[in-house]
Every structure is written in structure tokens, then in C-alpha cells.
């Protein structure tokens, strides 16, 4: 579904991605890991066509994704319906007067039929039906995240990119989200800082290093049990512990 070839990107004189290469098959659920600033969010935005790389290429179902193609090409409408990105902060995605209008916005823009039924279906699945008449800004962080997710899924995308989807959720809602995503019959690429949660979100992991290159691409469990690789990705740290009069040091993973 997605093929990335020698992808590189910079913000000014600072690299954010360096010659990243990978493929993502239809129906696959993968997790994107990396420390802060490694380029995870930038990669998702490039895959969603929101920003363009300075070098390399992204192909969606073997079609080259370029700014010109997304503005004027025949792929434009289909790509915008089939590829969706959930931002880490839902506030940047919500701008309609009511939750109903928020969920209905995408289908209206795309000229889809059966909008009331679509809204009712996804509002129910995401548990936001009681909020349909409320302004989105009156909701909690977790409720906003669910509304933002419903607003993406209502157009039935084939590829869903999720940037820290559990960041605004409490433990109960996080458990619900893991189960919900596991049952979605679409392709998922999800970023997370929570290494304990990562195996629940996918069986494969892509890891960006601090040099903005792809450090690892493979099964997630071997990576999480490899201290050297975790340290190289800045996903593990060491600090002192005191137990009574005894002090010792050992490695910890980053579960933020």
C-alpha cells in the first residue's frame, strides 16, 4: 500500500528524516517508534501528503504522491478519502460548531451519501453520541480525541496514520482504544512513546534513530528485548535507585 524510497526532509538546516526506506502492506498494523525529535510526526505528515519531502519519494498503491498530484491529479479525491491522519493534539483538528458537524464535515466535502447514517454509526462506535449537539471545545481531551477519530473514520479510509492516539486518554480509554484499533479492518501506522503499549498496537515496528534514519524494521518483540537497540534509539535510560541504604543503577525503558 505504501512504498517509501530514500525519503529525506529538513526544517531549515536541520534534518528531520534521512534516506528512510520501507514498505507497508495492505491490512498491516505497524508501530512507529523513536525519541522526541526523531522525525515520527514529520514522516506521518509526508505519508498523508501534508508536507513534501526534499528528496526521495512516497508511493501510494504504486502511484507517486507529489504536491502537484494532490492538487490537480486524478488521485487527489481518492487519496484524501483513503488516507487519514490523526494528530496528537485533537484541538488542531476540531473547528466545527457541533460534534455532529465535525463528524459530518468530511462526507460533506467529498459528496458522500447517507451522511446522517454515517455520523450516527461512527458516533455510536466511538462512544460520542451523547455529545453530538455540543461544541467540540467543551469536551475533555479524551472525548475530543474520539470525535477527531470518528471524523476520520466516517469517510472509511483504507490507511489510518495515528500520532500518539493514546496521549489524551486515561487508562480505561486507552484499553478501549487498543481493542478498537485491533478490530479495524484497515492498514494502521501508529506512533507511541509508551513501549509497554507498543506491542498491543502492532506486531511490526519501524524505529527512527536520533540521526533521523531508520534504525530498525522488523518484529516488535525482539526490538523491545534488545537493550543495545533501545539505548541506540534513546528509548532506554539509566539512573540511580535507592532501596534503604543500597544504591544501584539499571536501564529503564521510556513509558511516557
N, C-alpha and C positions, 0 to 999 in steps of 0.2 A: 504493500500500500504506500509506504514512504521509503524513498531511497535518498540518502544524503551523501554527497560526494565532495570531499575536500573543502568543507564549509568553513569559512573564516569571516570574522566580523570584528570591528573595532569601534570604540567610542572615543573619538579624537585620536590621541596617540596611544591609547590603552587597548590592548587586545581583549576581547571578550570570548571569542571562540577561535581555535586554531586547527585547521585541517581536520575537522570532525567528519568521520565516515561511519555510517551504519544503515541498516535496513530494518523496517518494521513491517511484519506480515499482517494481512487482514485477520482480525479476530484476536491478535496477540495483546496481552496485557503486560506492559513493561514499566519499570520504575527508574526514574532518572535521579541519581544521587550526585552530591557534590557539596563542598563547603560554600559558605556565603561568598558571592563574587566569582564563582567558578564559571558562570555563564548559563545556568539552567533556564532562568526566565527568558533570557535572550534567545536561546535555542527554541523554546516553545513559541515565542513571538514570530520567529522566522518560519517555523513549520506552519504557523497559522497565516502567513502572508502579511503580517502587520508591519514588519520591517524586512529589508532586503540585505542579504549578505554582501560583503565587499568582494568575496571570491568564493568559488565553488558553486554548487547547485543543489536544489531540492526538487525531487520529482514526486508527484502525487499520482498514483496509478499510471506511472510511466509518462506523465506529462510534466514538462518543465514549468515550475512555478516562478514567474517573474512579475515585477510590478506592472509591466505593460499588459501581460496576460490577464492579471486580476482586474485591471481597469477596463480593458476593451475586448479581451479574447472570449471565445466561446465557453471557456472553462469557468468564467467569473461567477455566474449564478450558481452552478453546481458546486463549486469549491466552497462558497460561502455557506451553503446549506449542509455540506457533508463534513466539513472540518470546523470544530468549535473549540474555543479556549476559555477555560475558567480561570480568571485571575485570582491571585492570592487574596487580594483585598476586594470583597464584593462591592464596596462603595463606588469603585470606579466603573462598575457595570450597570448600576441601577440609576435610572433617570426619569422613569415614567411616574404619573401621578398616583397610580394604584398598582398593587401586586398583579391584579388581573391584566392591566395594560402592559406591565413589564413582561409577563409570560407571552402575551399575545403579540408583542411587538415584532418578533422575528417572522412568524407566519404571515402577518400583515404585509411586511416588507417584501416577502417572497411570493405573495399572491396565493398562498395555500388555502385550501378549502377546509371547512369544518373546524373553524377556529374555536368556537365555544367548547366543542367536544375535546379538542386537543388540550385546551387550557385546563378543563376540568380533570382530564385524565392525568396529566403530569402534576397538577397541583395536589391531587389525591396521593399519587405515588411518593411525592416529596414531602407530604405532610404539611402543606401550606394553605390548604383550602380555607381554614378559618381566617386567613389574612387577606383574601382576595380583594376586599374593598378598602384595605388600609394602605396608606402611603408607605413605600418601602423603607424610608428613612426612620420610621417609628419602630422597626423591628430590631431584634437583637442581632449580634454578629452571626451567630449560627443560623438564625432564621433568614437573614439576608443571603447567606451562602446557599441555602436550599432554594431560595427564589431565583438566584442567579443560575443555579444548575438547572432548574426547571425551565428557565428562559432559553437555555441552550438545547436541552433535550427535546423541547416541544417541536423543533423542526426535524427531529430524527436524524442527527448526524451519524456518519459512519466512523469518524475518528474524533475522539474526545481527548483534548490535552488539558491536564489539570495541574495547576501550580499551587502546591501546598493546600489541597482541598480541606484538610482537617484542621488548619491553623486556627479557625474561629470556632471550632466545635468543642464541646465538653466530652468527657469520656463516653457517656451513653450515646451521644450523637455520632461520635467517631466510630463506635462499633456498628451503628446502623449504617453509616456511610460505607464501611468496608463491605458489609453484606450487600448493600445496594449496588455498588460498583461491580462486585463479583458476579452478579446476576445480569448485568447489562450485556447484551449480545453485540457489542461493538468493540472496536480497537481502542485501547487506552494507553496513554503515556502519562505517568503521574510523577511529579516531584514531591519529595518529602525530606524533612530533616530528621524525622523520627525513625531511627534504624530498627526499633522494635516493631514498628508498624509496617515497614517496607515489605517484608515477605508476604503480608496479607494483601498487598496491592498488586503483586505480580511475581512471576517465577523467574523473570529475566531482569537484569539490571544493567543500565548504562551509567558509568561513573565518569564525571568530569573532574580532572585534576586542577590544582591551583595554577597550572600553566595553561589552562583552558583547552587542553587536549583530552581526547577520550582515553582515560586511563584503564578502563575495564569494560568489557561487554561479554556477558555470559550469565550463567545461573547465579541467582542471588545468594543462596545459602553458602557456597564456598567463599564468596567475597566477604560476607559478614563474619566468617570464622577465621579470616586471614588478617592478623593484626598488622603485618607489614603493609598490606594494601590499604587498610583503613587509615594507618598513620600517613601513608603517602598521599592519600586523598584529603588529609586533615579532617577525617571523620572520627578520629580517636585522639585522646589526650591523656596525659599522666599528671597526677597531682598527689599531694600528701594526704594521708588519713591518720587520725589519732584514735586509738582504742585504749582508754585508760592511759597507762604510761608508755604504750608502744606506738611508734610511728612507722608507717611504711608507705610505699608508693606503688601504684599499679595503673594499668591502662583502663580507660573508660571510653565507651562509645558516646557519641553525641545524640541524645534523645531530647531534642528541644521541642 
